[in-house]
Amino acid sequence: MPTGQHRSGQNDNEREITVEIKERNDCSEVMCDMRKCKKSLYMIPVLSKSSVGMRDPKRVEQILTSMRNAGPSTLQVISDFDMTLTRFAYNGKRCPTSHNILDNSKLISEDCKAKLKNLLDTYYPIEIDSTRSVEEKLPLMVEWWTKAHELLVQQKISKDHLALAVRESEAMLRDGYQQFFDDLHQTSVPLLIFSAGVGDVLEEVIRQAGVFHPNVKVFSNYMDFDESIWRKSRPLHLRYPNLQQPYPDDATLMIWSTDEDEIRPVLLMQRHSDWINDVIQGVLRAFKGELIHIYNKREGALLNTEHFKELQSRCNVLLLGDSLGDLNMADGVMNLQNVLKIGYLNDKVDERRQSYLNSYDIILEKDETMDVPNAILQYILGQ
Ligand SMILES: Nc1ccn([C@@H]2O[C@H](COP(=O)(O)O)[C@@H](O)[C@H]2O)c(=O)n1
């Protein structure tokens, strides 16, 4: 293990050995700190999991103590979404990002799927390449997002079908998500999800999981839907099977959304033969606002928004991410006192370990759970 790093041991013995070596080699001041630190971090037993790494456990201890002493009313959580709140893999298979949920869905033509896959195969290796600098990667990431969004817009995706695309996808929130969202909700701690993914899709993921509580705010790339209600290309019966029976020409029709557990009227209209083939709720025509990609995430982007004002008294931040770009998410927080950064290291673990240890306070290697964030939250919240 490189000097100055700490990876918590697999068990108590392994941690004990790490501490003893320090005691023999380092000065007494450091020895004391290590003992204090060990004691403190043992209050969060899950930090001894073999998947947990820390460069500076003493610093982690100090931040945790300070945040706990300050209390829940000073805390906010800022989290990335894809591969941070959602699983990276399940049973050895990659789980989709919010972009991939669309890319793999029935809403996209086969030709477009191939193009999107080609983009993923080209740019994802660049995203996780630890030998390239941010300066080199940034324009390429913008290129990826821009090309992918252009392709999605060409597909004229209907807003009404996003819920089904999410339901049919293999996206999964990490094990322990329910406790994470519920604890934050019950203690009124704001959770800002800051994502370079697709906001409409990720909102649907957390809505379907039943955890889109009022304390959750999402800052992401949102789709702009054309609210015109008809389109010529897709036969209606694919989406509204209840309209296959003949209706009298002058009938007033209620068109129902057919989402499994949500039945709601989407349109009330007079029957007209042209309309019936073409009714939809709105199609994707663009993405709103400034593009959010992995290298421009900063809470400062929220400046002057309602959410930003609400957070002014929340000077302690628990930050969760999975890429080095996520480290900046708390940059604009006013009067920041403490920020504890937890990073999921999902892919190319050996190549990227060192840079993650250098940047995050705690790293979680190939850990598909929310166990560590949950335990840390419980500690900070004094539970
Ligand atoms: N066309 C794209 C563009 C990006 N991605 C992945 O999404 C992730 C960004 O979302 P966060 O919630 O993590 O900010 C990013 O890491 C890319 O790998 C994609 O799948 N398709």
The ligand as a Gaussian input file, in Angstrom:
#p B3LYP/6-31G(d) Opt

LIG

0 1
 N      -24.832000       9.644000     -23.992000
 C      -24.397000       9.352000     -22.777000
 C      -23.730000      10.295000     -22.003000
 C      -23.305000       9.933000     -20.740000
 N      -23.541000       8.695000     -20.271000
 C      -23.128000       8.311000     -18.904000
 O      -23.945000       8.984000     -17.967000
 C      -23.186000       9.362000     -16.840000
 C      -23.573000      10.750000     -16.403000
 O      -24.541000      10.777000     -15.451000
 P      -24.297000      11.125000     -13.889000
 O      -25.633000      10.941000     -13.234000
 O      -23.252000      10.163000     -13.390000
 O      -23.821000      12.536000     -13.816000
 C      -21.739000       9.420000     -17.291000
 O      -20.901000       8.901000     -16.299000
 C      -21.700000       8.640000     -18.600000
 O      -20.957000       7.461000     -18.477000
 C      -24.232000       7.785000     -21.034000
 O      -24.467000       6.641000     -20.562000
 N      -24.642000       8.121000     -22.280000

